Amino acid sequence: MLFISHDFFHRWRMVMEEKFGTEETADLVDRFWQSVGEGKGESYLNTGGSSKSIE
């Protein structure tokens, strides 16, 4: 599953670079990881800081 997720991310980035260029894609990737971090933070808050119940 990790390999599939890794490949998915790089293929997504490649297609984005073709359409929007390298700089715009880099901005979108940064925003993506910011959103991931915010979601992870919310999950920690909702579980009282326990990582055991986070998928």
Helices and strands as residue ranges (DSSP letters): H 2-20, H 22-46
